[in-house]
Amino acid sequence: MNLRQLRYFCEVVEAGNARAAAEKLFVAPTAISMQISQLETQLGGALLDRASRPMKLTPLGEFVYPKARELLLASSRLEFEAKGMAAGKLGWLGIGFTRSTIFSILPEAVRAMQSAYPDVRVELLEILTEEQPAALRSGAIHLGIARSLGAFPREPDLHYTELFDDPLVAALPAQHPLARRAALVAADLEALPYVSYPKVANAHFSRQVLSILAQAGARVQVGHEAKEIHTALGLVAAGLGTTIVGRSVAANNRTDLCFVPIADLPQQSQVLAVRKAGPAHPLVAAFLAKLGEQVPAPPA
């Protein structure tokens, strides 16, 4: 099965017969018939009911036609974008991000990038901080937006740009008495079940936060485990517990939550940009500049 066979088949369907399709494609009707026959042989059944006038699709043809049309459109789009990139008219920038950054610097940076570089395709991929190095090395992404909590090993083949420090705050249901305080201590969180996230085997953040709370003397009880931060915050908003997030998460979040500083947690998370070591690709450098423009100002 090849694209020519699929194209000829789709043209016959849309033109109503092989002769009209041949005229549109500037080929002989016999070429059309031969290609479709070969396609039918490969698929093991007839695609067109040739006894009907105009020809109708068989059940197999009805199954194949929309998928063939989708493949042809994807092929055309790929060819257009690849030629544009080869000619320097188009570009592609793959950004891997940890989900918490979707609340802060990432959306505005992407909008600014698309405004400044309308012919660059920005592709966003949600990737855990721990998995971003492999994605960078494989070429799946050009830049990772990561979050670290405490010291972490920096790998020699990667370059790290520190974007901003992000102190930890408690997310609380808006109606809970603790939400009215200006600040908490870690032990205050014992009053509510703790919502741990992300529930992913190789994610370190959840374990690190629980360890930090324990070091501060808080014996929190995990009541729920969420796969990702949005679910964790939804559970908190429903009154089912509390969780810990970076302060930047609070800036553009739900109105049924309150975010309260924790006075006795000196550790703070850090948001970083990670790329391959060496000179930065121009598009990566441009996006890093857009990220820098979105870095939140430190509190007064």
C-alpha positions, 0 to 999 in steps of 0.5 A: 500500500502506498500513497499513490494508491490511496490518492487514486482511490480517494480521487475516484470516491470524490469524483464519482468514477475513474474517468473523472478522477483520471482527468483531474490527475492527468493520468490514464483511466487504466492507471487509476484502475490498476492502482486501485486493483493492486490496493484491493489485492493487498487489503484482501477485498473490494473497496468499490462496488463497480456494478453501481452507477455512480460507483459506491463504496463497499463496507471495506471502502467506507472503513478505508476512505476516511483513514486514507484521506487523513493519511494524505492530508498528514503527508501533504502537511509533512511535505509542506513543513519539511520543505519550509524548514529546509528552506529556512522558512519554517521551524520547529521547537519542542518544549518539554515541561513539568505540569506545574509550570503551566500555571506560571511562566509557560503559557505567556512565554509560548504566546510571546514566542508564537507572536514573534515567530509565527512560522515556528511550530511550538510543540509542548510535551508534558514530561517529568523533570526526571525524564527530560534529560533522555528526551533532550538526548533523543531529540524529542525536545529541544528544551525542558522546563523542570522543577527541582527540590533541593540538590540534584545532580547536574549532568555534564552533557546538559546546560541548566538555566536557573529561572526562579526560586519558588518557595513552597506554600500550602494549598488549602480549601478556601473555607478551612480556618487555616486558610485565613492565616497569614502563615502556617508552620508545617505541623499545622498541616496535620489537621488535614489529610495530605494529598500527595502527587504525582503518583508516578513511580519515578517522580521524586517530588512527592517523596521529597515534600513528605521528607521535608515536612517530616524534617520540620516535625509534621507527621502528616497522613497521606489521605489521597494520591493524585496522578498530577497537580490539577487533580491534587488541587481539585481534591483540596478544593473539594475539602478532602485535604491539603497539599504543597505546591510552588508559590508560582502555582498560586498566581493563576489558579482556582478561586476556591483555594487559598495558598498560605506560606509555611514559615518553617520550611526553608527549602524552596523549589527551583524552576530551571530550563534544561538544554543540551550543552554547547551553543544554544540553537537560535530558537532555543535562545529566543524561547529562553529569552521569552521565559526570562520575561515571564519570571515572577518578581520576588515579593516586596 
